[in-house]
Amino acid sequence: MKDGVEVHGTFDVQAFYTALAAILSKRENVRISVTVTRKDQPEESERAAS
């Protein structure tokens, strides 16, 4: 039998990747920034063209 993970509630993806970027930035001594966008939303360049 396979054991799985069940999640209840919400998960702040932006906060997760921001924290991960901060950890990697400090470790690698570089500046990393993250912007999370939904896959179904058009990108900024696509919105400007329409």
N, C-alpha and C positions, 0 to 999 in steps of 0.2 A: 504494500500500500504506500502511495506517495503522500508525504507530508507537505502541506502547503501553508502559505501565509494568508491570513484574512485580515483586511484592513477596514476599520470603521472610522468615519470622519473625513476630514479633508487633509490634504498634503500641500504645503506651500512650496511649490517647485522653485519659484524665484528665490526664496530664502535658502533653500537647500543648495542650489548652485552658487549663490552668492557666498555662502559659508565655505563651500568647497573651493571656490576661487580664492578666497582669503587665505585658506590653509596653504594652497599651492603657491600663491604669491609670496607668502612668507618663506616657505621652504626653498623655492627656486630663486628668490630675490628678484622677482620681476613683478610687473603690474598686470593683473588679469581682471577683466570686467566681464560680466555676463548679462545678457538680456534674453529673457524667455518670451517667446511668442507662440501663439497657438498655431498649429499646423493648418487649420481651416481659415485663418485670417490672412488676407493678402499682405505682402511685405510693403514697407514704406515706399519703395520705388515703384511697385505695381499700383499702389493707391494714387501716386502722383501722376502716373501716366493716364489714368482713366478720368 
